[in-house]
């Protein structure tokens, strides 16, 4: 699971062109601490978002995702 979260974070930081809060936060973090550490931070944030969705039963809505 950890490697899949990291892979998803890398895709968000490199290949995704959508304008979302998570990607913008990760790009800013990448400039400060480097790519690999920023990808790990984005992966952790993805895990937290998914855990909250699992607990609440709520579907993903990118418009309500906050950083």
N, C-alpha and C positions, 0 to 999 in steps of 0.2 A: 504494500500500500504506500509505503514511504517513497519508493522509487517512482510510482505512478503520479503521486502528488508533485514530486520534483519535476517530472517530465511535463506535467500540465503547466507548472509555473514557468518553465523554460519557454514553452509555446506561447504563453501569455506575454512574456517579456520580449520575445523575438519575432514571432510570426503573426501575432494578432495585430490588427490595425484598428480594432474597435476602440472607441473612446470610453473607457470605464474607469471608475475610481481606483479599482484594484491595480490595473495596469499602470495608471499614472503614478500611484504611490510606489509601485515596484521600480519604475524608471527613475524616479527621484532617489530612491534608496540605492539603486545600482550606481548612480554617480557618486554617492557618498562612501559606500562600503564595498563595492565591487559586485561583479555579476553573480558569482556562485553564492555568496552570502545573501544577496538580495533574492535570488531564486528560492533559497531555503526559507526566507521570511515570507515570501508570497505563498509557498507551499503550505506553510504553517497556517497562514491566514485562510487559505482555501479549506484546510482541514477544520478550522474553527467554524467557518461558514457552513460547511456540510454537516458538522455535528449539530449546530443550532437548527438547521433545517430538519434533520432527522428527529430531534427531540420535539419540535413544534409541529411536524407534519406539513409544514409550509412548502410550497413549490418555489423554485428559484425565480427571482425577479431582479434583473440587473439594475433596474431603476432604483430599487430600495437598498442595494448593497452599499454599505458605508465602510470607510477605512478607519 
